[in-house]
Each structure stands twice: as structure tokens, then as C-alpha cells.
Amino acid sequence: MKKKANLSLTKELSSFSFPLLASSLIQLLIGQISFAIVSRLSSSTLSSVNTIDSLLFSVGGILGVLSVAFNMLGSKALGQKDKKSFYQYISSITVLNTIVGFGVIALIVLFGNTFLHQIYGFTGELQEIASIYLLSMSPYILLTLYSFTLTNILKVEKKTMYIFTISLASSILQLFLSYTFINGLFIFPKMGVVGAGLSLNISLLFTLFVYTFLVKNQIKLAILEKPIYIKNLVKKGLPLLGQEILEGVIFIIVFEAIIARSGKLNLASYALIAQGLTIIKLPTFMFANAVTVFVSEAYGERKAKKIGKITKISFLLSLLGYCLFSFIIYFAKEPFLSFFSTDSAVLNLATEKLPILFLFSISTVGYEISKYSLQSTEHEKYVIKTTFLVNAFCIFGMVMISLQKMLTLDSIFFLYFINFFVLSVFFTKKLNRKDKENYYD
């Protein structure tokens, strides 16, 4: 009976996550083809586009915690059979996204160029290209936040197959527009990095239009409700926001800023490896999505044992996906990396360091799954406190390595591994302790 229940839960988690994984793979494939088109213009373009994309992805993740909070609270409301609150949460998150999204646009326009120079140390051609690309990508956060909310409505209602279909159409549109705008086909002039940003934002607008049509009934009901849960979302989101800021500061800003200051070759090589890292981490992020929905719903139903099963199954499936994707890219690393660059020095260093970073990044699997499980069961304060302490140690280590002139890619990658491994151990112990206590059955 227990095996049948676990098998049923595994199938349910898989049917939820696989369409998300497939859609993410398609989006990533198209995105990387678009990245390859623009990155081949020059090594400066390669470094600029990768750095800005990483920065915006991090900022999107940081600000997207409001949508994650909606995901958790909305799923909990549905678990408690409270549809009215669910629609009030939709109304509230829409207002929040609008305020935050336009605020980011203003910051990019006013301070983007200064930020790139002061934080990343960009100068000359590198700064010019990065500044232009960042400005062209300024609407990205606003559109992404809206997209998060609309897809989360579908996720909460477990209609993830729609996300796959729309992602496929949107990705094909982005690829067509990228090739057209970057190279200047038909009636369009050559736009370079501006074309890359414009194509992505147009494809996002298309996605938003279709998603809005699919959830129009829920939106109509949400419009009738007042956004009374803004405070709840902010209260739930603040610890999540702090968590994402800590992660973003270390591994997007500090991590990449230190690499950038170690030399253009290191930064460009890391930019290539980062393309592979994005792929192999996809299963983890998709099952982490499932955790926020299924664990939050089980928490609303007050089923502690089910929460433990969901977390363990999600971890095992994520680990399997990570290893499978890692082996595929490792054995095809030379053609994979060559797809993004023709610079022999960059390719040689990236080929050498790829297996090391892939191996060290495996610690992120347990970290992501256990983190989201704890956050979904209202232990976000424990998560952020623990993360702050461990991250502080790693920041100190990175700074000391840099000051002592002992900076190497291997040493930074090792600290990357230590950070997530230690956190995953702490989080897993917390989950096991709570599971044994049966704390909300």
C-alpha cells in the first residue's frame, strides 16, 4: 500500500514537472541559440550579454519571490478549500508586481551604467555594449513578474501542459526575431545587442497575452476582489526576498564580479560554462516548483508525512535529472562550448573547468529542494538566518582569496560547493526533525 502511494505521488509530481521541464528546455535551447547569434559578434559581446542576463535572472529571481509567496499562500488556500482568498491573492500580487516592475525600469534607466562600472569594473567597449544591452532589457523584469503570476495560477491548478505549449510558440518567435533583428533582415537594420533584448521582450509580451486569455475567468473573478492580501504577501515574501538577495549577492554579483576582475579570459570561459550549468539545474528548479505547490497544499491539509514524501521524491528525481544532463553535456562538451564561441583560448579554459564546476554544483540539488520545502511550511525565517551565516563565511573566503592574490577559478568553485553543501545539510536535518515530530498532523 505504501509503495503504491509513493508510486502515485511520484507520477503526480512527474506529470506536473515534466511539462515545465520540457518548456524550460525549449526556452533555454532557443535562448542559447539566440545567445550564440549575438555572442559571436565579439568576446566583449559574449561577456556583456552573459553578465547582464545573469544579473537580470538573479534580480528576477529575487523579485519573483513575491510570486513564489503567492504560489505558496494560494496553494495553501486551495488546500483549505478557500477559493475567495485565492482570488484575493491574485488581485494583490498583480498590484505588487506593477509597483515593483516599474520601479526596476526607473533604476535601470537612471543608474544602470554607473552600476556596471562600479560593481563589475566594466570600461571602454565592454561597458558600452553592456550598458546598451541592459537598457534594451529594462522592461524584462516587469514582464517576467506578470508572467510568473499567470503561470503560477496554472501551476496551482496543476495545468502545466499549457505552459509547455505556450513556451514552445514563444521560443520559436524569439528565435525568429533574434535572428532577424540582430542580423538586420527584411526591412530591419542590424541592431546587435539591442535586437537580442527587443526580441526577448516581444516574445514575453506574446506569452503574457496568451496566458491572460487562458486564465481570463480567474482574472475576472480576481478583478472583483480587493487586493487585501498585499501585506500577507509582503510578510511571506520578505524572508524569501532576503534569501534570494543573499544568493544573488554571492553567486551573481560577488561571485561573477570577482571572476570578472580576475581577467577577461576567466569571465568569458565562465560565461560558456554557465550555459551548461543552466541546463543541468533545470530538473531541480522544475521539481522545486512542484514542491512549492504540493507541499503548500499538503501543509494546508495538515498532512506532515505527505510533505516528507514529496520532498524526498522531488530530491531523488532532481538528482537523477542533474546527473543525466551533466553526463550528456560532459561527453559533448567540445561541440557544446564551440557553439557559443570560436575563441580558442576561451574554449580551452572552459573545456578544462567545465567538469569541475559541474561536480561542485551538485550540492545545489539538495539545497534547492530542502529550501523550498521549509519555506512552504512557514520556516522561511530559519532558512534565511542559516543562509546568512553560511553565506557570510563564503563571502569572507572569496574576499580573502582575492586580497591574497590567490584567486583561481578552482578556489572560487570550491567555495561555491561548500556554501550549498553546508546549507543542504542544515536544511535536511531541520526537515527530518520536523517530520519525526509530526508537527502539524
Secondary structure as the mmCIF struct_conf table of DSSP 4:
data_model
#
loop_
_struct_conf.conf_type_id
_struct_conf.id
_struct_conf.beg_label_comp_id
_struct_conf.beg_label_asym_id
_struct_conf.beg_label_seq_id
_struct_conf.end_label_comp_id
_struct_conf.end_label_asym_id
_struct_conf.end_label_seq_id
HELX_RH_AL_P HELX_RH_AL_P1 LYS A 2 SER A 39
TURN_TY1_P TURN_TY1_P1 ARG A 40 LEU A 41
HELX_RH_AL_P HELX_RH_AL_P2 SER A 43 LEU A 63
TURN_TY1_P TURN_TY1_P2 GLY A 64 GLY A 64
HELX_RH_AL_P HELX_RH_AL_P3 VAL A 65 GLY A 79
TURN_TY1_P TURN_TY1_P3 GLN A 80 LYS A 81
HELX_RH_AL_P HELX_RH_AL_P4 LYS A 83 TYR A 120
HELX_RH_AL_P HELX_RH_AL_P5 GLY A 124 SER A 136
TURN_TY1_P TURN_TY1_P4 MET A 137 PRO A 139
HELX_RH_AL_P HELX_RH_AL_P6 TYR A 140 VAL A 156
TURN_TY1_P TURN_TY1_P5 GLU A 157 LYS A 158
HELX_RH_AL_P HELX_RH_AL_P7 THR A 160 ASN A 183
TURN_TY1_P TURN_TY1_P6 GLY A 184 GLY A 184
TURN_TY1_P TURN_TY1_P7 PHE A 186 ILE A 187
HELX_LH_PP_P HELX_LH_PP_P1 PHE A 188 LYS A 190
TURN_TY1_P TURN_TY1_P8 GLY A 192 GLY A 192
HELX_RH_AL_P HELX_RH_AL_P8 VAL A 193 LEU A 214
TURN_TY1_P TURN_TY1_P9 VAL A 215 VAL A 215
HELX_RH_AL_P HELX_RH_AL_P9 LYS A 216 ILE A 223
TURN_TY1_P TURN_TY1_P10 LEU A 224 LEU A 224
BEND BEND1 GLU A 225 GLU A 225
TURN_TY1_P TURN_TY1_P11 ILE A 228 TYR A 229
HELX_RH_AL_P HELX_RH_AL_P10 ILE A 230 GLY A 248
HELX_RH_PI_P HELX_RH_PI_P1 VAL A 249 VAL A 254
HELX_RH_AL_P HELX_RH_AL_P11 PHE A 255 ARG A 261
TURN_TY1_P TURN_TY1_P12 SER A 262 SER A 262
HELX_RH_AL_P HELX_RH_AL_P12 LYS A 264 ILE A 280
TURN_TY1_P TURN_TY1_P13 LYS A 281 LYS A 281
HELX_RH_AL_P HELX_RH_AL_P13 LEU A 282 GLU A 301
TURN_TY1_P TURN_TY1_P14 ARG A 302 ARG A 302
HELX_RH_AL_P HELX_RH_AL_P14 ALA A 304 PHE A 331
TURN_TY1_P TURN_TY1_P15 ALA A 332 ALA A 332
HELX_RH_AL_P HELX_RH_AL_P15 LYS A 333 SER A 338
TURN_TY1_P TURN_TY1_P16 PHE A 339 PHE A 340
HELX_RH_AL_P HELX_RH_AL_P16 SER A 344 PHE A 360
TURN_TY1_P TURN_TY1_P17 SER A 361 ILE A 362
HELX_RH_AL_P HELX_RH_AL_P17 SER A 363 SER A 376
TURN_TY1_P TURN_TY1_P18 THR A 377 GLU A 378
HELX_RH_AL_P HELX_RH_AL_P18 GLU A 380 LEU A 403
TURN_TY1_P TURN_TY1_P19 GLN A 404 LYS A 405
HELX_RH_AL_P HELX_RH_AL_P19 LEU A 409 GLU A 437
TURN_TY1_P TURN_TY1_P20 ASN A 438 TYR A 440
#
